[in-house]
Amino acid sequence: MSGLLPDRRTVLTAAVATSVAVAFADSSIVVLALPDLYGAFDTTIVGVSWVITSYNLVVAVAAAAAALARIDAYRAAQVGLVLFCAASAGCAAAWSLAGLIAFRCVQGLGAALLLASSLALLGGLRGSRARGAALWTTVAVLGAALGPVLGGVLTQLFDWRAIFVVQAPVAAVALLATRGAHALADEPRRRRRRGALAADAALGLVFAALVGALFLAVLLVITVWGLQPITGALVVSALPAATLAVRPLGRDLSPPVAVGGGALLLAAGLAALALLPRVSNALVALALAFCGAGIGLAVPVLTRSSLDAESGLVRSGAITVAARHAGLVLALALVAPLLTGSLDDAGRRALLGGTKEILDANIPIRKKVPIALALRDALERAPRGEVPDLRQPFDDAGARSSSHVREARDDLVTTLESALTRGFRPAFGLAALFALLSIVPAIRLRRAA
Amino acid sequence: MRRLAVLLAAAVALVVVELSVGAIGFGKPKLANPCTDKPAFSGGGLDGEVQRFVLTGLNGAACRLHTTREELVLSFVPAAGTKRVRWDRATIDAALRAGFHRAIEDTEQRGPAGYVIGHLLDVIVGAPLDFLLDVTR
């Protein structure tokens, strides 16, 4: 390492840090592309959700295994980057949903190896464990928070495959960079310090809560409100923006206060999402900003508390990664059936409300009957789980020229969107509960401190 | 610490504001009671009279079947995926006829013009309704 010039070292550090950020971002990067994947592979909501779940599940399991095994950080990083690079190319070229999920599993395995070993690698590049851990923590937070935004922009500008196309070269460059680097020597394994386990538990619960902000909020604005991916990405970008904005504040707070305050902000932001009083991008962005502020305060402190370099750099990094992704997987497993059930009820309420709007609409019966029949046909044609386009029958009936038809169309769409938005309430509520629960292990963190 | 307190207060304020501007009832369709409420349709002219007449008839039928007019309508749309028709044909016929008679009574009570329109609709709609119910039986 000492032979590297500072500039060259900076470039190598940036290359490795970027690949780590991408591996963290991959937990949520395809969320905004889910509707595209749903259409491309003609699958079910549960089927398409495995594109996200499979990655996080494999990262959690493989990172836990890496924590138990004794692995060489340098070799693990290289193998991880090779797997990640190849699997990203495979995801980009996937011909079926099963193929995509299989490549996502391989990508998750590569990511787990990379994330677990990158702590020692970044420590070597930055010259000390503390500086390496600080950079690792920063890119971990940014990667997770920026994932949906990056995915949304790439999906709308190009295609869902672009999300994976850009990842392969990032991993390839990092792979080349690691050839000139050396990982810090791993410490002999010791018992982890007091409080590290509590930090793992709190970190897992915070990331379980993040499912609400990173996944549910994105699904709401894209699939129910019909925003384009870039517009959705703009709304969601309030989250990483707030995460960055509160970082100076986090440095002024004691760790327990930062974690407790962050968890409360995250819970309040999720509660605000659960209690939306209308369809409003501004309210979602505001609620996500509070979630982002909570993440910016709690996650860096928890990650620092979870990372215990004295007990082994790779082991420590692997445990932290496993805790984060286990939280995501746990929440995905609980939230998916809850959301499916509540959306079924919401769909029924939406139909009743929509029928009321049509019956009471102040439009002539010669227009009302064809509109009602066309709406029935649209319902029949819509694939299960997809919100049909109900604007078209009104537009065909002259919504552009008739204010009454236009008003009926807008009332119907608002009624449907409102009912379906309400259907997200239990899932957001569960995510808020996870955020509040994270305070419990954080209290143990305080005692340990 | 003070900045954190301000942030937390702002987050709680957002939730309180949401609750105060209707978060509790948001997304819940306000379905009318078919036994007591009049149709909310506000259109005028002959078209308006016909629609109000039909909607009152639907209300009457739904009231008789102890359901809402929306559920009654959707129960005939298989794609809606709501409860399928859960009444036998004779019950539906009786409910529709009862609804129709309630619609005539309601229309006739709206002054002399309503009396005339109610009688007219009885003649115009009544016979085809009987015919349709008999034919589809």
Chai-1 contact restraints between the chains, C-beta under 6 A:
chainA,res_idxA,chainB,res_idxB,connection_type,confidence,min_distance_angstrom,max_distance_angstrom,comment,restraint_id
A,L249,B,R3,contact,1.0,0.0,6.0,A-B,restraint_1
A,G261,B,L4,contact,1.0,0.0,6.0,A-B,restraint_2
A,L264,B,L8,contact,1.0,0.0,6.0,A-B,restraint_3
A,L265,B,A11,contact,1.0,0.0,6.0,A-B,restraint_4
A,A268,B,A11,contact,1.0,0.0,6.0,A-B,restraint_5
A,A271,B,V15,contact,1.0,0.0,6.0,A-B,restraint_6
A,A272,B,L14,contact,1.0,0.0,6.0,A-B,restraint_7
A,A272,B,V15,contact,1.0,0.0,6.0,A-B,restraint_8
A,L275,B,E18,contact,1.0,0.0,6.0,A-B,restraint_9
A,L275,B,A23,contact,1.0,0.0,6.0,A-B,restraint_10
A,P277,B,E18,contact,1.0,0.0,6.0,A-B,restraint_11
A,P277,B,V21,contact,1.0,0.0,6.0,A-B,restraint_12
A,P277,B,G22,contact,1.0,0.0,6.0,A-B,restraint_13
A,P277,B,A23,contact,1.0,0.0,6.0,A-B,restraint_14
A,P277,B,F26,contact,1.0,0.0,6.0,A-B,restraint_15
A,F290,B,A11,contact,1.0,0.0,6.0,A-B,restraint_16
A,A293,B,L7,contact,1.0,0.0,6.0,A-B,restraint_17
A,R348,B,T82,contact,1.0,0.0,6.0,A-B,restraint_18
A,R349,B,P29,contact,1.0,0.0,6.0,A-B,restraint_19
A,L351,B,L74,contact,1.0,0.0,6.0,A-B,restraint_20
A,L351,B,A80,contact,1.0,0.0,6.0,A-B,restraint_21
A,L352,B,P29,contact,1.0,0.0,6.0,A-B,restraint_22
A,L352,B,E70,contact,1.0,0.0,6.0,A-B,restraint_23
A,G353,B,P29,contact,1.0,0.0,6.0,A-B,restraint_24
A,T355,B,E70,contact,1.0,0.0,6.0,A-B,restraint_25
A,T355,B,V73,contact,1.0,0.0,6.0,A-B,restraint_26
A,T355,B,L74,contact,1.0,0.0,6.0,A-B,restraint_27
A,K356,B,P29,contact,1.0,0.0,6.0,A-B,restraint_28
A,K356,B,E70,contact,1.0,0.0,6.0,A-B,restraint_29
A,D360,B,A40,contact,1.0,0.0,6.0,A-B,restraint_30
A,D360,B,F41,contact,1.0,0.0,6.0,A-B,restraint_31
A,N362,B,S42,contact,1.0,0.0,6.0,A-B,restraint_32
A,N362,B,G43,contact,1.0,0.0,6.0,A-B,restraint_33
A,P364,B,D47,contact,1.0,0.0,6.0,A-B,restraint_34
A,I365,B,D47,contact,1.0,0.0,6.0,A-B,restraint_35
A,I365,B,Q51,contact,1.0,0.0,6.0,A-B,restraint_36
A,R376,B,V77,contact,1.0,0.0,6.0,A-B,restraint_37
A,L379,B,A79,contact,1.0,0.0,6.0,A-B,restraint_38
A,E380,B,A79,contact,1.0,0.0,6.0,A-B,restraint_39
A,S418,B,F26,contact,1.0,0.0,6.0,A-B,restraint_40
A,S418,B,G27,contact,1.0,0.0,6.0,A-B,restraint_41
A,A419,B,G27,contact,1.0,0.0,6.0,A-B,restraint_42
A,T421,B,G27,contact,1.0,0.0,6.0,A-B,restraint_43
A,R422,B,G27,contact,1.0,0.0,6.0,A-B,restraint_44
